[in-house]
Amino acid sequence: MKQLPPEYYQLLEQLQAVDFVLVELTLYLDTHNDDVEAINQFNQCASERKRLKKAIESKYGPLQQFGNSYSGCPWNWDDPPWPWQV
């Protein structure tokens, strides 16, 4: 497996933290659907997630498959490391 720079792991950790917050906010908003502050926080985190995902994928390749991530040319979904290998 190729060696990845520390930046990769920092970005991945930030993405995981944002994903955690999004899951928790989703659960909260399922029962508090009129909480404007929580909705704004959710939307800000969703935007940050999109930014982080783009930053990771532009340098290190796709994180997800089935249309959730774009592929480079040539097809690069099978280029290591896969997200669960780090």
WOPENOR-V878017 format. One line per field, one symbol per residue. ss: DSSP state (a for helix, b for strand, c for the rest). phi: phi as a letter, one per 20 degrees, with the letter a starting at -180 (. if undefined). psi: psi as a letter, one per 40 degrees, with the letter a starting at -180 (. if undefined). Layout:
# WOPENOR-V878017
ss: ???
phi: ???
psi: ???
This chain:
# WOPENOR-V878017
ss: cccccaaaaaaaaaaaaaaaaaaaaaaaaaaccccaaaaaaaaaaaaaaaaaaaaaaaaaccccccccccccccccccccccaaac
phi: .ffdfgggffffffffffffffffffffffdcfdeffffffgffffffffffffffffdcofeccmnecedecfgcfeffeegeed
psi: hihiidddddddddddddddddddddddedefeegddddddddddddddddddddddddeiidiafeeiiiihihedehiiidee.
